[in-house]
Structures are given as structure tokens and as C-alpha cells.
Amino acid sequence: MPEPRISVLVVARDEAHNLPDCLAAAEWADERVVVVDADSRDATLEIAQRLADRLAVRPFDDFASQRNAGLEIATGDWILSVDADERITPGLASEIRRAIAHDDSPIVGYRIPIRSEILGRRFAFSGTQHDHPLRLFRRDSGRWVGLVHEVVDLKGPAGALLGELRHKTIPTMSTFLEKIDRYTTLEAEGLAASRSFRAVDVTLRPAWIFVKLYVFKQGFRDGMEGFLFCLFSGVSAAVRAWKHRELTLARRAT
């Protein structure tokens, strides 16, 4: 029987600095699919047109819809979802091929560990090294749900892989601040549609997030970069909550 085909799926906006290396690390796959945000302001589209096997361009509405748009045009038996600032290691690529070779396996999805480099430093404690999101799944067994922190709604059992994705995220403080502003806006909109504003989300939750990351997850061992990551993670929670409050007050006034 022929080996199962793999489609690597990337969603990209203003990722001209990341996309070439991301797609180069996915050359081993049978197909590379890129969904480009129509509002990209750099050369992301041109790069995707040159390097991707399949391409979709659409206005951004939410992350799940962007990824599902890629799912619609992908042709592989399995989908491996990566972000433009992530790199597939050779070890992970080999492990994936071995894992999906068993056509009689009941497993229809796999969780993959992520290793972060934040502000130029490889994190060992307070980054995403404890994250094992579901990134690989049979194309006919999963679909993304969620506005911001989207997840795969998997129809069947999932396994886990040991190979890792390298995540070169938040290279500069400017990037960090831009990311906080963009993501908290989307998160606040989702919150405003589902529940009421809570003052505790501004007063207590940010401090708890900092303590959880810096103390309990030992972010202090990630140096000055770890301190800033933990601090701004708390700030992000406060900004999200305040934007939620602003949306709530604006809707009451209408």
C-alpha cells in the first residue's frame, strides 16, 4: 500500500521574515499549504506563491477559520499544522513518518511538544516547553474550533510524539507588544460575546499569572528574558480584561 501523504499547513500574516525557513523545514512533506491573511503588508504572499504547493488568500476573521480554509484545500491524508515561526526538526519529521505508517492504528491524531526561544533566549521553564498541543491529525478526523487559542476538535483517540517543534517566537520587545495588542483584542471580543466583565480579571488574575509562571514554573531560571515574559504575560491578561470592560461599556451605551 502507498505511504500516507502529509500536508504541512501554515497560516501567515506579515511573516516574510519567517516563512521561507518554516517552509524549508517542511520540504520533506508531500505538500505545503499556506493560508495568507489578505491584510499582510509585507512579502508574505509573494513568498507563499513561490514556495507553497497550495495557497489560499482570505480576509482574517478568526484563527480557526483560517486554518480550516487550509484544511479545505489540502490533499494529504494527514495534516501537520505549524506556525510560521515554528520549525519542524528532522527527528520529528522521521517520527511522524513512522507513526502514520501503521494504517491499522486507531490513533487519528498526535500531540507534539514545543520548545520556545523568546526574546532570543531558549527557554527551559516558563515558555511553552510544557505545551503538547495536538498538531498532527487525519484530515477527515479533525477540524479547528476557537477564535484565538484555537484547538483541533478530534474525532477519535490521540497519541503523543517525542520529536519537537522549535518555536522562535517574540524576537524583540516591539514584537511582544504588538502581539499583546493584537491577541488581547481578539480575546476580549470573544469574552464579550460569552460572559460579563469581572473586576478580578484586572485586579487579581494578572498577578496570579505572573506568580504562577515566575515562581511555580520557575521562570526566574530563564534569566531576565524569563522575568519579562512572565511580567508581560500578566500584563497581557490585564489588557485583555480592560478591553473586555471597554467593549461591555460600549454595548451598554448603545
BELHUUR-V518187 format. One record per residue. N is the residue number from 0. RES is the residue in one letter. PHI is phi in radians with two decimals (none if undefined). Layout:
[[N/RES/PHI] [N/RES/PHI]]
This chain:
[[0/M/none] [1/P/-1.17] [2/E/-1.18] [3/P/-1.04] [4/R/-1.58] [5/I/-2.07] [6/S/-1.90] [7/V/-1.61] [8/L/-1.98] [9/V/-2.21] [10/V/-1.83] [11/A/-2.44] [12/R/-2.49] [13/D/0.91] [14/E/-2.05] [15/A/-1.04] [16/H/-1.38] [17/N/-1.95] [18/L/-1.05] [19/P/-1.03] [20/D/-1.20] [21/C/-1.08] [22/L/-1.25] [23/A/-1.11] [24/A/-1.26] [25/A/-1.91] [26/E/-1.09] [27/W/-1.22] [28/A/-1.30] [29/D/-1.36] [30/E/-2.76] [31/R/-2.08] [32/V/-1.98] [33/V/-2.18] [34/V/-1.89] [35/V/-1.76] [36/D/-1.13] [37/A/-1.08] [38/D/-1.61] [39/S/-1.02] [40/R/-1.87] [41/D/-1.97] [42/A/-1.58] [43/T/-0.96] [44/L/-1.11] [45/E/-1.08] [46/I/-1.14] [47/A/-1.11] [48/Q/-1.07] [49/R/-1.45] [50/L/-1.90] [51/A/-1.46] [52/D/-1.49] [53/R/-2.39] [54/L/-2.46] [55/A/-2.25] [56/V/-2.14] [57/R/-2.63] [58/P/-1.09] [59/F/-1.28] [60/D/-2.08] [61/D/-2.75] [62/F/-1.18] [63/A/-1.09] [64/S/-1.16] [65/Q/-1.08] [66/R/-1.20] [67/N/-1.14] [68/A/-1.14] [69/G/-1.19] [70/L/-1.07] [71/E/-1.18] [72/I/-1.78] [73/A/-1.23] [74/T/-2.09] [75/G/-1.23] [76/D/-1.25] [77/W/-2.16] [78/I/-1.97] [79/L/-1.98] [80/S/-1.67] [81/V/-2.32] [82/D/-1.57] [83/A/-1.10] [84/D/-1.66] [85/E/-1.92] [86/R/-2.23] [87/I/-1.42] [88/T/-1.36] [89/P/-1.00] [90/G/-1.11] [91/L/-1.16] [92/A/-1.02] [93/S/-1.13] [94/E/-1.14] [95/I/-1.09] [96/R/-1.02] [97/R/-1.19] [98/A/-1.16] [99/I/-1.59] [100/A/-1.22] [101/H/-1.54] [102/D/-1.15] [103/D/-1.57] [104/S/-1.25] [105/P/-1.33] [106/I/-1.21] [107/V/-2.04] [108/G/-2.79] [109/Y/-2.41] [110/R/-1.56] [111/I/-2.28] [112/P/-1.23] [113/I/-2.09] [114/R/-2.04] [115/S/-1.74] [116/E/-2.11] [117/I/-2.13] [118/L/0.95] [119/G/1.46] [120/R/-2.07] [121/R/-1.28] [122/F/-1.54] [123/A/-2.15] [124/F/-2.30] [125/S/-1.74] [126/G/-1.54] [127/T/-1.79] [128/Q/-1.16] [129/H/-1.67] [130/D/-1.46] [131/H/-2.35] [132/P/-1.23] [133/L/-1.41] [134/R/-2.07] [135/L/-2.11] [136/F/-2.74] [137/R/-1.12] [138/R/-1.03] [139/D/-1.62] [140/S/-2.10] [141/G/-2.62] [142/R/-2.74] [143/W/-1.43] [144/V/-2.38] [145/G/1.97] [146/L/-1.36] [147/V/-2.07] [148/H/-1.52] [149/E/-1.20] [150/V/-2.33] [151/V/-1.55] [152/D/-1.48] [153/L/-1.69] [154/K/-1.72] [155/G/2.53] [156/P/-1.33] [157/A/-2.07] [158/G/-1.97] [159/A/-2.39] [160/L/-1.88] [161/L/-1.66] [162/G/-1.07] [163/E/-2.17] [164/L/-1.69] [165/R/-1.55] [166/H/-1.96] [167/K/-1.66] [168/T/-1.93] [169/I/0.82] [170/P/-1.22] [171/T/-2.36] [172/M/-1.15] [173/S/-1.05] [174/T/-1.07] [175/F/-1.03] [176/L/-1.16] [177/E/-1.11] [178/K/-1.16] [179/I/-1.04] [180/D/-1.11] [181/R/-1.20] [182/Y/-1.22] [183/T/-1.19] [184/T/-1.11] [185/L/-1.13] [186/E/-1.13] [187/A/-1.11] [188/E/-1.11] [189/G/-1.16] [190/L/-1.14] [191/A/-1.09] [192/A/-1.47] [193/S/-2.08] [194/R/-2.75] [195/S/-1.41] [196/F/-1.14] [197/R/-2.16] [198/A/-1.04] [199/V/-1.09] [200/D/-1.23] [201/V/-1.68] [202/T/-1.54] [203/L/-1.97] [204/R/-1.04] [205/P/-1.03] [206/A/-1.14] [207/W/-1.12] [208/I/-1.08] [209/F/-1.07] [210/V/-1.11] [211/K/-1.04] [212/L/-1.33] [213/Y/-1.40] [214/V/-1.74] [215/F/-1.25] [216/K/-1.64] [217/Q/1.06] [218/G/-1.07] [219/F/-1.08] [220/R/-1.43] [221/D/-1.67] [222/G/1.28] [223/M/-1.09] [224/E/-1.09] [225/G/-1.14] [226/F/-1.06] [227/L/-1.16] [228/F/-1.09] [229/C/-1.14] [230/L/-1.07] [231/F/-1.31] [232/S/-1.14] [233/G/-1.17] [234/V/-1.05] [235/S/-1.02] [236/A/-1.10] [237/A/-1.19] [238/V/-1.12] [239/R/-1.04] [240/A/-1.13] [241/W/-1.18] [242/K/-1.12] [243/H/-1.06] [244/R/-1.09] [245/E/-1.07] [246/L/-1.14] [247/T/-1.11] [248/L/-1.16] [249/A/-1.15] [250/R/-1.26] [251/R/-1.19] [252/A/-1.37] [253/T/-1.60]]
